[in-house]
Amino acid sequence: MDAPSGRRAADLDPEVGPASSSPWWFGAPFGCGREGLTLDGRSLAAVAGRHGTPLYVYSRAAVRAQVAALRRVLATLEAETRVHYALKANRCPGLLEVLRAEGGLGIDACSPREVEVARAAGFAAGEISVTACMPSNRDLDAFVAQGVHVNLDSLSALRRYGARAPKGTAVGLRVDCGIEVGYGCDPKLVYGNGKFGLQPDAFDEAAATARAAGLVVTTLHVHCGWGLRMEDGPQMEWIFTRMAELAHRLPGVEVVNVGGGLGVRRQAADRPLSLAAWADLLRRHLTPAVRTIACEPGTLLVDRAGVLVVEVNTVERRGGTTWVGVDAGHNVNVYMAHYGIPIEIVHLARPLDPVEASYAVAGNINESNDVFARAALLPRIQEGDLLAMLPAGAYGASMASEHCLRGPAPEVVV
Ligand SMILES: Cc1ncc(COP(=O)(O)O)c(C=O)c1O
């Protein structure tokens, strides 16, 4: 890992501040120095020169800033609050160290191995909340042995967990409010009406099942969606109102966990649900009814802190398209190939230069969908150039695969 305290003066570029005509992504932690794109003032060309490509680079300062911003809005709520970082977003040990050092943060885990990673990073069992889907008996045995809090979303899992956990074990019920919100209408992205969560009409039966199994329901959980947008406000209002009603119906409930879903911009047109708007929804619809609000942000805390650096190996015109080949594919970052979610591509040496051409940027995996962008507008690109893809701090490295035996990309924290 690169320690920020170890920075030499020569590594630091004089920064260009954001101008009014700057591209949408420009601004902390991204800047521009003598060698091009910088992360926290650190030349990404220099970091890539040291570690090679493809390479994920994360900013400590950006993660800390996001934690601070979240804490500021939570402090405005008249309720006890808990933050469980969603480890599935990024489990790089260096980033977990940063989050651990913040103090007072817990972890949202979804599998026994995620719990192990959280424990190895120094989080206590009591700081870890598990929300697993379709858990096996093996998983449930592990959660009991690990002594972590578990939220469950099926009658089957409640019955099987109750048969294993000590009588009186606290449990959470994950609810599906039947509302589809978030970044896209694609079934790959929405959480309502899907495989997760107890539908409200199964709620009473689930509570009775938990009771009969010797479990005590202390938590209600809902994860509304990924990449929540400003226009999702009315639906979020409905979901939070519904959660308050359900909490009221079950007297033992102390915590409503509203999951993750807060996002960051991925393209100029994006209007993510702001922290202030989110807190306002919580304040108006949930905190009057609930003592403790928990949340599980992943993307919000780490996405904008990360960038993927790749090297161009091919520039070639075929038909009417100029193809740019890079040394990473959807095995390293799945956003475009799997979800169709854009990732911004920036010329690393000349991030603010005017657009000179349109390029199709393709990865090195033998799949036709392994294309990062069909028409990226960029300054002139040559073989050997470096490109930056951003934001790339969430669900990049953590979703990487060994497909074609080309992964994974190393990760560095600056
Ligand atoms: C249950 C649960 N909580 C939290 C998260 C984190 O979501 P995000 O990264 O959108 O904040 C997820 C993401 O899939 C999730 O499934």
The ligand as a MOL file (V3000), in Angstrom:
LIG
                    3D

  0  0  0     0  0            999 V3000
M  V30 BEGIN CTAB
M  V30 COUNTS 16 16 0 0 0
M  V30 BEGIN ATOM
M  V30 1 C -28.8540 -6.0280 1.6770 0
M  V30 2 C -27.9480 -5.0220 1.0800 0
M  V30 3 N -27.5030 -4.0140 1.8580 0
M  V30 4 C -26.6570 -3.0760 1.3730 0
M  V30 5 C -26.2170 -3.1160 0.0650 0
M  V30 6 C -25.2910 -2.0380 -0.4200 0
M  V30 7 O -25.8800 -1.3540 -1.4380 0
M  V30 8 P -25.2290 -0.0380 -2.0700 0
M  V30 9 O -23.9000 -0.3780 -2.5590 0
M  V30 10 O -26.1700 0.3230 -3.1430 0
M  V30 11 O -25.1890 0.9930 -0.9760 0
M  V30 12 C -26.6690 -4.1470 -0.7870 0
M  V30 13 C -26.2340 -4.2220 -2.1760 0
M  V30 14 O -26.5030 -5.1060 -2.9220 0
M  V30 15 C -27.5560 -5.1310 -0.2570 0
M  V30 16 O -27.9980 -6.1290 -1.0240 0
M  V30 END ATOM
M  V30 BEGIN BOND
M  V30 1 1 1 2
M  V30 2 1 2 3
M  V30 3 2 2 15
M  V30 4 2 3 4
M  V30 5 1 4 5
M  V30 6 1 5 6
M  V30 7 2 5 12
M  V30 8 1 6 7
M  V30 9 1 7 8
M  V30 10 2 8 9
M  V30 11 1 8 10
M  V30 12 1 8 11
M  V30 13 1 12 13
M  V30 14 1 12 15
M  V30 15 2 13 14
M  V30 16 1 15 16
M  V30 END BOND
M  V30 END CTAB
M  END
